[in-house]
Amino acid sequence: MIGISFAFVHHGWANYDQDKVLDFKTTIEHSVYENPHALAKVKYNGALWTVYLAPASRMTTRGLSAEMIKKGTTMRIVAYPHKTVKTEMRAERLFIGDKRYELR
């Protein structure tokens, strides 16, 4: 994990286009596991995207640890793209191995 804090960043869900579902497999390039939201950097369509996840406390409650979303983890992501930021999305659910994790 790089020593960058994203704690100052918080986006309302209305900024994401829930009519455009992104569903793809990728590998995590970088992750931050802290509040207000954990996040991951992943490659999607040839670009590096920021994926906003759930708050760390919710992820822990649902069985997702920081170790599970570290660099190198391969996963399937179902997410919604940001309406104006071209390389940002909000994850609705993750699939790691054969397990599904709901983030909302």
C-alpha positions as CSV (number, residue, x, y, z in Angstrom):
1,M,0.0,0.0,0.0
2,I,1.3,3.4,-0.9
3,G,1.2,6.0,1.8
4,I,-1.6,8.0,0.2
5,S,-4.8,8.9,2.1
6,F,-8.1,9.3,0.3
7,A,-10.0,10.1,3.5
8,F,-10.8,13.6,2.2
9,V,-12.6,12.2,-0.8
10,H,-16.2,11.3,-0.5
11,H,-18.7,11.1,-3.3
12,G,-22.5,10.9,-3.3
13,W,-23.9,7.8,-5.0
14,A,-26.0,10.1,-7.3
15,N,-22.8,10.9,-9.2
16,Y,-22.7,7.3,-10.6
17,D,-24.7,6.1,-13.6
18,Q,-26.7,3.1,-12.4
19,D,-28.1,2.6,-15.9
20,K,-24.6,1.6,-17.1
21,V,-23.4,-1.6,-15.4
22,L,-19.7,-2.5,-15.7
23,D,-19.1,-6.2,-15.1
24,F,-15.5,-7.4,-15.6
25,K,-12.6,-9.3,-14.2
26,T,-9.4,-7.5,-13.3
27,T,-6.4,-7.5,-11.0
28,I,-5.9,-4.9,-8.2
29,E,-3.0,-2.5,-8.9
30,H,-3.3,-0.6,-5.6
31,S,-5.7,-0.5,-2.7
32,V,-6.5,1.6,0.3
33,Y,-8.5,0.1,3.2
34,E,-9.8,3.0,5.3
35,N,-12.9,5.1,5.9
36,P,-14.9,6.9,4.5
37,H,-14.5,4.3,1.7
38,A,-11.9,1.7,0.8
39,L,-10.8,1.9,-2.8
40,A,-8.9,0.0,-5.4
41,K,-7.0,1.0,-8.6
42,V,-7.7,-1.5,-11.4
43,K,-7.2,-1.6,-15.2
44,Y,-10.4,-1.5,-17.2
45,N,-10.5,-1.0,-21.0
46,G,-6.9,-0.1,-21.1
47,A,-7.0,2.6,-18.5
48,L,-6.3,2.7,-14.7
49,W,-9.6,3.3,-12.9
50,T,-10.4,4.2,-9.3
51,V,-13.0,1.9,-7.8
52,Y,-14.8,3.2,-4.7
53,L,-15.7,0.3,-2.4
54,A,-17.7,0.3,0.8
55,P,-16.5,1.7,4.1
56,A,-13.8,-0.5,5.7
57,S,-16.1,-1.3,8.6
58,R,-18.8,-2.6,6.3
59,M,-16.3,-4.6,4.3
60,T,-15.0,-6.2,7.4
61,T,-18.5,-7.1,8.6
62,R,-19.2,-8.7,5.2
63,G,-16.0,-10.7,5.3
64,L,-13.7,-8.6,3.1
65,S,-10.4,-7.9,4.8
66,A,-7.6,-5.6,3.7
67,E,-5.6,-8.7,2.8
68,M,-8.3,-9.8,0.3
69,I,-8.1,-6.6,-1.7
70,K,-4.4,-6.1,-1.8
71,K,-2.3,-5.6,-4.9
72,G,-2.3,-8.6,-7.1
73,T,-5.8,-9.9,-6.1
74,T,-7.8,-11.0,-9.1
75,M,-11.5,-10.4,-8.9
76,R,-14.7,-9.7,-10.8
77,I,-16.3,-6.3,-10.2
78,V,-19.8,-5.2,-10.9
79,A,-19.8,-1.4,-10.7
80,Y,-21.3,1.8,-12.0
81,P,-19.2,4.5,-13.8
82,H,-19.0,8.1,-12.6
83,K,-21.2,10.4,-14.7
84,T,-18.4,12.9,-15.3
85,V,-15.1,11.4,-14.1
86,K,-14.1,9.1,-16.9
87,T,-11.9,6.7,-14.9
88,E,-13.9,6.4,-11.7
89,M,-16.5,3.8,-10.7
90,R,-18.4,2.7,-7.6
91,A,-18.5,-1.1,-6.9
92,E,-21.8,-2.7,-6.1
93,R,-20.4,-6.2,-5.6
94,L,-17.2,-8.1,-5.8
95,F,-16.5,-11.7,-6.6
96,I,-13.2,-13.1,-5.2
97,G,-12.6,-16.8,-5.8
98,D,-16.0,-18.4,-5.7
99,K,-17.5,-16.0,-3.2
100,R,-19.8,-13.0,-3.8
101,Y,-19.5,-9.8,-1.6
102,E,-22.3,-7.2,-1.6
103,L,-21.0,-3.7,-0.8
104,R,-24.1,-1.7,-0.6
